Amino acid sequence: MDSERIQQLLLNAFPHAEVTVVSDDNVHFSAKVVDAGFDGLSRVARHRRVHDAIGPALGREIHALTLHLRAPGEVGAGGSA
């Protein structure tokens, strides 16, 4: 699994989102997703939606995934989380 594949999985699940995925080693990843569908959802609910989008690779091919999940207009949505 690489950053581009994770980014594509997230874009498939969140087609109108701004998605950025980075990794220095293709094992530890950091993803930033800004999507209107996160509006009103708890942090846990947002994480569940992302985990569902990535699927079983979490914990197998992906050792660590740091998530920065925001709805547009939330503090940190356009910059660092």
DSSP file (Angstrom, degrees, kcal/mol; ACC not computed):
  #  RESIDUE AA STRUCTURE BP1 BP2  ACC     N-H-->O    O-->H-N    N-H-->O    O-->H-N    TCO  KAPPA ALPHA  PHI   PSI    X-CA   Y-CA   Z-CA
    1    1 A M              0   0    0      0, 0.0     2,-0.3     0, 0.0     3,-0.0   0.000 360.0 360.0 360.0 139.5    0.0    0.0    0.0
    2    2 A D     >  -     0   0    0      1,-0.1     4,-2.2    60,-0.0     3,-0.3  -0.819 360.0 -95.4-131.1 174.4    1.3    3.5   -0.8
    3    3 A S  H  > S+     0   0    0     -2,-0.3     4,-2.7     1,-0.2     5,-0.2   0.872 121.3  53.5 -58.2 -40.9    0.1    7.1   -0.2
    4    4 A E  H  > S+     0   0    0      2,-0.2     4,-2.3     1,-0.2    -1,-0.2   0.893 108.6  49.1 -64.4 -39.3   -1.5    7.3   -3.7
    5    5 A R  H  > S+     0   0    0     -3,-0.3     4,-2.3     2,-0.2    -1,-0.2   0.914 112.7  47.2 -67.1 -42.3   -3.6    4.2   -3.1
    6    6 A I  H  X S+     0   0    0     -4,-2.2     4,-2.3     2,-0.2    -2,-0.2   0.925 111.4  51.5 -63.8 -43.6   -4.8    5.4    0.2
    7    7 A Q  H  X S+     0   0    0     -4,-2.7     4,-2.5    -5,-0.2    -2,-0.2   0.908 109.8  49.9 -59.6 -42.3   -5.6    8.8   -1.2
    8    8 A Q  H  X S+     0   0    0     -4,-2.3     4,-2.2     2,-0.2    -1,-0.2   0.907 109.1  51.2 -64.7 -41.6   -7.6    7.1   -4.0
    9    9 A L  H  X S+     0   0    0     -4,-2.3     4,-1.7     1,-0.2    -1,-0.2   0.913 112.5  46.9 -59.8 -42.3   -9.6    5.0   -1.5
   10   10 A L  H  X S+     0   0    0     -4,-2.3     4,-2.7     1,-0.2    -2,-0.2   0.896 111.2  50.5 -68.2 -40.1  -10.4    8.1    0.5
   11   11 A L  H  < S+     0   0    0     -4,-2.5    -1,-0.2     1,-0.2    -2,-0.2   0.847 107.8  54.2 -67.2 -32.4  -11.4   10.0   -2.7
   12   12 A N  H  < S+     0   0    0     -4,-2.2    -1,-0.2     1,-0.2    -2,-0.2   0.901 116.2  38.2 -64.7 -39.4  -13.7    7.1   -3.7
   13   13 A A  H  < S+     0   0    0     -4,-1.7    -2,-0.2     1,-0.3    -1,-0.2   0.805 130.6  30.1 -80.1 -30.6  -15.4    7.3   -0.3
   14   14 A F  S >< S+     0   0    0     -4,-2.7     3,-1.9    -5,-0.1    -1,-0.3  -0.661  70.8 173.0-128.9  73.6  -15.4   11.1   -0.1
   15   15 A P  T 3  S+     0   0    0      0, 0.0    -1,-0.1     0, 0.0    -4,-0.1   0.690  79.0  44.5 -63.8 -20.4  -15.5   12.3   -3.7
   16   16 A H  T 3  S+     0   0    0      2,-0.1    20,-0.1     0, 0.0     2,-0.1   0.282  94.4 109.4-104.7  10.9  -15.9   16.0   -2.8
   17   17 A A  S <  S-     0   0    0     -3,-1.9     2,-0.6    -6,-0.2    18,-0.2  -0.417  71.6-122.4 -86.4 158.4  -13.2   16.1   -0.2
   18   18 A E  E     -A   34   0A   0     16,-2.3    16,-2.3    -2,-0.1     2,-0.4  -0.921  41.6-174.7 -92.3 120.6   -9.8   17.7   -0.1
   19   19 A V  E     +A   33   0A   0     -2,-0.6     2,-0.4    14,-0.2    14,-0.2  -0.975  16.9 173.4-127.8 130.2   -7.5   14.7    0.6
   20   20 A T  E     -A   32   0A   0     12,-2.3    12,-3.0    -2,-0.4     2,-0.4  -0.997   4.6-178.7-133.0 129.7   -3.8   14.6    1.2
   21   21 A V  E     +A   31   0A   0     -2,-0.4     2,-0.3    10,-0.2    10,-0.2  -0.997   5.9 177.8-129.4 130.4   -1.9   11.5    2.3
   22   22 A V  E     +A   30   0A   0      8,-2.5     8,-2.3    -2,-0.4     2,-0.3  -0.945   6.3 170.1-131.5 153.7    1.9   11.4    3.0
   23   23 A S  E     -A   29   0A   0     -2,-0.3     6,-0.2     6,-0.2   -20,-0.1  -0.948  24.6-160.5-158.9 140.2    4.3    8.8    4.1
   24   24 A D  S    S+     0   0    0      4,-0.5     5,-0.1    -2,-0.3    -1,-0.1   0.661  99.5  19.2 -90.4 -19.6    8.1    8.6    4.4
   25   25 A D  S    S-     0   0    0      3,-0.5     4,-0.1     0, 0.0    -1,-0.1   0.349  97.2-115.6-135.5   5.5    8.3    4.8    4.5
   26   26 A N  S    S+     0   0    0      2,-0.3     3,-0.1     1,-0.1    -3,-0.0   0.764 107.0  70.6  57.2  27.7    4.9    3.4    3.0
   27   27 A V  S    S+     0   0    0      1,-0.4    37,-1.8    35,-0.1    36,-1.5   0.479  92.7  49.3-131.8 -39.3    4.2    2.0    6.5
   28   28 A H  E    S- b   0  64A   0     35,-0.2    -3,-0.5    34,-0.1    -4,-0.5  -0.939  75.7-177.8-108.7 122.4    3.4    5.0    8.6
   29   29 A F  E     -Ab  23  65A   0     35,-2.9    37,-2.7    -2,-0.5     2,-0.4  -0.841  22.5-157.6-124.7 155.6    1.0    7.4    7.0
   30   30 A S  E     -Ab  22  66A   0     -8,-2.3    -8,-2.5    -2,-0.3     2,-0.4  -0.996  16.7-170.7-130.6 127.6   -0.6   10.8    7.7
   31   31 A A  E     -Ab  21  67A   0     35,-3.1    37,-2.3    -2,-0.4     2,-0.5  -0.960  10.8-165.6-123.8 136.5   -3.9   11.7    6.1
   32   32 A K  E     +Ab  20  68A   0    -12,-3.0   -12,-2.3    -2,-0.4     2,-0.4  -0.986  12.7 178.8-117.9 124.8   -5.8   15.0    6.0
   33   33 A V  E     -Ab  19  69A   0     35,-2.5    37,-2.4    -2,-0.5     2,-0.6  -0.988  11.0-173.8-130.0 123.0   -9.4   14.9    4.8
   34   34 A V  E     +Ab  18  70A   0    -16,-2.3   -16,-2.3    -2,-0.4     2,-0.4  -0.967  23.8 156.8-115.2 114.6  -11.6   18.0    4.7
   35   35 A D    >   -     0   0    0     35,-2.4     3,-1.8    -2,-0.6     4,-0.3  -0.999  48.6-136.8-144.9 137.0  -15.2   17.0    3.8
   36   36 A A  G >  S+     0   0    0     -2,-0.4     3,-1.6     1,-0.3    -1,-0.1   0.764 102.1  71.7 -62.3 -24.9  -18.6   18.5    4.3
   37   37 A G  G 3  S+     0   0    0      1,-0.3    -1,-0.3     3,-0.1    34,-0.1   0.639  87.4  64.2 -66.7 -13.6  -19.9   15.1    5.3
   38   38 A F  G X  S+     0   0    0     -3,-1.8     3,-2.3    32,-0.2    -1,-0.3   0.606  73.5 119.0 -82.8 -12.4  -18.0   15.4    8.6
   39   39 A D  T <  S+     0   0    0     -3,-1.6     3,-0.1     1,-0.3    -3,-0.0  -0.339  86.1   6.3 -59.0 125.3  -20.1   18.3    9.7
   40   40 A G  T 3  S+     0   0    0      1,-0.3     2,-0.3    -2,-0.1    -1,-0.3   0.345 101.9 122.1  84.7  -6.1  -21.9   17.4   12.9
   41   41 A L    <   -     0   0    0     -3,-2.3    -1,-0.3     1,-0.1    -3,-0.0  -0.645  62.9-118.1 -89.5 146.7  -20.1   14.0   13.3
   42   42 A S     >  -     0   0    0     -2,-0.3     4,-2.2    -3,-0.1     5,-0.2  -0.267  30.6-105.0 -70.8 166.4  -18.1   13.2   16.4
   43   43 A R  H  > S+     0   0    0      1,-0.2     4,-2.3     2,-0.2     5,-0.2   0.908 122.9  51.3 -59.0 -42.9  -14.4   12.5   16.1
   44   44 A V  H  > S+     0   0    0      1,-0.2     4,-2.4     2,-0.2    -1,-0.2   0.914 108.8  50.1 -62.9 -43.8  -15.0    8.8   16.5
   45   45 A A  H  > S+     0   0    0      2,-0.2     4,-1.9     1,-0.2    -1,-0.2   0.881 110.3  50.7 -63.8 -38.4  -17.7    8.8   13.8
   46   46 A R  H  X S+     0   0    0     -4,-2.2     4,-1.9     2,-0.2    -1,-0.2   0.931 110.9  48.5 -63.8 -45.3  -15.3   10.5   11.4
   47   47 A H  H  X S+     0   0    0     -4,-2.3     4,-2.9     1,-0.2    -2,-0.2   0.895 108.9  53.6 -62.7 -40.2  -12.5    8.0   12.1
   48   48 A R  H  X S+     0   0    0     -4,-2.4     4,-2.6     1,-0.2    -1,-0.2   0.908 107.0  51.6 -61.2 -41.7  -14.9    5.1   11.6
   49   49 A R  H  X S+     0   0    0     -4,-1.9     4,-1.6     2,-0.2    -1,-0.2   0.902 112.6  45.4 -63.2 -40.2  -15.9    6.5    8.2
   50   50 A V  H  X S+     0   0    0     -4,-1.9     4,-1.9     2,-0.2     5,-0.2   0.921 112.2  50.9 -69.4 -43.4  -12.3    6.7    7.2
   51   51 A H  H  X S+     0   0    0     -4,-2.9     4,-2.6     1,-0.2    -2,-0.2   0.907 109.9  50.9 -60.0 -41.6  -11.4    3.3    8.5
   52   52 A D  H  < S+     0   0    0     -4,-2.6    -1,-0.2     1,-0.2    -2,-0.2   0.878 108.5  52.7 -62.8 -37.3  -14.3    1.8    6.6
   53   53 A A  H  < S+     0   0    0     -4,-1.6    -1,-0.2    -5,-0.2    -2,-0.2   0.856 114.2  40.9 -67.7 -35.3  -13.1    3.5    3.4
   54   54 A I  H >< S-     0   0    0     -4,-1.9     3,-0.7     1,-0.2    -2,-0.2   0.848  95.1-174.1 -83.9 -36.1   -9.6    2.1    3.7
   55   55 A G  G ><  -     0   0    0     -4,-2.6     3,-1.7    -5,-0.2    -1,-0.2  -0.390  50.5 -10.4  81.3-153.2  -10.7   -1.4    4.8
   56   56 A P  G 3  S+     0   0    0      0, 0.0    -1,-0.2     0, 0.0     4,-0.2   0.553 111.7  83.2 -68.6  -8.3   -8.7   -4.3    6.0
   57   57 A A  G X>> +     0   0    0     -3,-0.7     5,-2.5     3,-0.2     3,-1.8   0.794  70.0  96.1 -64.4 -25.3   -5.3   -2.8    5.0
   58   58 A L  B <45S+c   62   0B   0     -3,-1.7     5,-0.1     1,-0.3     3,-0.0  -0.516  97.4  12.4 -65.7 125.5   -5.4   -1.0    8.3
   59   59 A G  T 345S+     0   0    0      3,-2.2    -1,-0.3    -2,-0.3    -2,-0.1   0.295 131.3  55.4  89.1 -10.4   -3.4   -3.1   10.7
   60   60 A R  T <45S+     0   0    0     -3,-1.8    -3,-0.2    -4,-0.2    -2,-0.2   0.643 125.4   5.0-112.1 -82.0   -1.9   -5.2    7.9
   61   61 A E  T  <5S+     0   0    0     -4,-0.5     2,-0.7    -5,-0.1    -3,-0.2   0.785 128.4  62.0 -76.3 -28.2   -0.2   -3.1    5.2
   62   62 A I  B   < -c   58   0B   0     -5,-2.5    -3,-2.2     1,-0.2    -1,-0.1  -0.885  60.0-179.6-104.2 111.8   -0.6    0.1    7.1
   63   63 A H  S    S+     0   0    0    -36,-1.5     2,-0.3    -2,-0.7   -35,-0.2   0.885  71.8   9.3 -77.8 -39.8    1.2    0.0   10.4
   64   64 A A  E     -b   28   0A   0    -37,-1.8   -35,-2.9     2,-0.0     2,-0.4  -0.999  58.9-174.1-145.6 140.0    0.1    3.5   11.5
   65   65 A L  E     -b   29   0A   0     -2,-0.3     2,-0.5   -37,-0.2   -35,-0.2  -0.933   8.4-161.3-138.6 111.8   -2.3    6.2   10.2
   66   66 A T  E     -b   30   0A   0    -37,-2.7   -35,-3.1    -2,-0.4     2,-0.4  -0.808  17.5-155.7 -90.7 129.8   -2.5    9.6   11.7
   67   67 A L  E     -b   31   0A   0     -2,-0.5     2,-0.5   -37,-0.2   -35,-0.2  -0.905  21.5-175.7-115.5 135.4   -5.8   11.3   10.8
   68   68 A H  E     +b   32   0A   0    -37,-2.3   -35,-2.5    -2,-0.4     2,-0.5  -0.937  21.4 178.5-122.7 103.1   -6.7   15.0   10.6
   69   69 A L  E     +b   33   0A   0     -2,-0.5     2,-0.3   -37,-0.2   -35,-0.2  -0.931   6.3 158.8-118.3 123.3  -10.4   15.1    9.8
   70   70 A R  E     -b   34   0A   0    -37,-2.4   -35,-2.4    -2,-0.5   -32,-0.2  -0.954  35.9-129.5-139.4 155.6  -12.3   18.4    9.4
   71   71 A A    >   -     0   0    0     -2,-0.3     3,-2.0   -37,-0.2   -35,-0.2  -0.762  53.9 -83.9 -93.5 152.9  -15.5   19.8    7.9
   72   72 A P  T 3  S+     0   0    0      0, 0.0     3,-0.1     0, 0.0    -1,-0.1  -0.296 117.7  26.3 -56.1 139.7  -15.0   22.9    5.8
   73   73 A G  T 3  S+     0   0    0      1,-0.3     2,-0.1    -3,-0.0     3,-0.1   0.244  90.4 125.2  90.7 -13.8  -15.0   26.0    8.0
   74   74 A E  S X  S-     0   0    0     -3,-2.0     3,-2.6     1,-0.1    -1,-0.3  -0.460  77.8 -86.2 -74.9 151.8  -13.7   24.2   11.1
   75   75 A V  T 3  S+     0   0    0      1,-0.3    -1,-0.1     2,-0.1    -4,-0.1  -0.365 119.4  18.3 -56.3 129.3  -10.6   25.5   12.8
   76   76 A G  T 3  S+     0   0    0     -3,-0.1    -1,-0.3    -2,-0.1    -2,-0.1   0.427  88.6 120.7  87.8  -0.5   -7.6   23.9   11.1
   77   77 A A  S <  S+     0   0    0     -3,-2.6    -2,-0.1     1,-0.2    -7,-0.1   0.884  83.6  31.0 -65.7 -37.8   -9.6   22.9    8.0
   78   78 A G  S    S+     0   0    0     -4,-0.3    -1,-0.2     2,-0.1     2,-0.1   0.622 130.2  24.5 -95.8 -12.9   -7.5   24.9    5.6
   79   79 A G  S    S-     0   0    0      1,-0.3     2,-0.1     0, 0.0     0, 0.0  -0.216 110.5 -25.9-125.7-145.5   -4.2   24.6    7.4
   80   80 A S              0   0    0      1,-0.1    -1,-0.3    -2,-0.1    -2,-0.1  -0.404 360.0 360.0 -73.8 151.6   -2.5   22.3    9.9
   81   81 A A              0   0    0     -2,-0.1    -1,-0.1    -3,-0.1   -12,-0.1   0.443 360.0 360.0 -88.2 360.0   -4.7   20.3   12.2
